[in-house]
Amino acid sequence: MKTLIKITIMLILMSCNSDFKNGEDEIIHDENMVLLPPTQAFWDNLSAMCGKSFEGRLDSDSASDTDVAGKVLIMNVRKCSENEIKVPFVVGEDKSRTWIFTKIGDRLQLKHDHRHEDGTEDDTNFYGGMTSNAGRDTLQMFIADQQTLDMLDFAAFNVWMVELVPNQHFTYSLRRISTDRHFRVVFDLTKEVTAPVSLWGWDD
């Protein structure tokens, strides 16, 4: 099963070559294009959660994730606009992480904003990627972009997957192709929790 998943993701990565122009690293995006129905439905479902917070759990067992294991995990769909949704991800007392979803043409972008407790940016910041197709209304896949490669060469084959089934669960996962790297957290959308405060880099 793991082999099938790796092959499937690799084929998607290969198909992304059609989005590059003449071997350059810049992806072609028409800013006048609009999201296709599955992508728009995903966006609308995430937007509908704005202002709400939910508790999650770690659903992977990588040795790299000891800083997350056993901690209270909270996602807070905190700030929403027409083209951007910011979702802080709190791990215990660590309030440094925010997922940023952005509309770019007919695609979605996912970036990771990491802050120190004083609000300043972490040295490793704003890595992430772009969807390569319309995805599904419940699932979007983000392929590591050039900025991520320039910043973290080992993350060149990162693929982030976000699954959102309204009123059921929200899942954020990372896989690194051709490695055993796997991270997955699942949030229960059936029960809201209190929103976190004093998030690093945020003005509450």
Sequence and secondary structure as in RCSB ss.txt:
>XXXX:A:sequence
MKTLIKITIMLILMSCNSDFKNGEDEIIHDENMVLLPPTQAFWDNLSAMCGKSFEGRLDSDSASDTDVAGKVLIM
NVRKCSENEIKVPFVVGEDKSRTWIFTKIGDRLQLKHDHRHEDGTEDDTNFYGGMTSNAGRDTLQMFIADQQTLD
MLDFAAFNVWMVELVPNQHFTYSLRRISTDRHFRVVFDLTKEVTAPVSLWGWDD
>XXXX:A:secstr
 HHHHHHHHHHHHHHGGGGBSTT S B   TT    HHHHHHHHHHHTTTT EEEEEE    GGGTTTTTS EEE
E  EE SSEEEEEEEETTEEEEEEEEEEETTEEEEEEEEB TTS B SS SEEEEESS   SSEEEEEE HHHHH
H GGGTTEEEEEEEETTTEEEEEEEETTS  EEEEEEEEEEE     S TT   
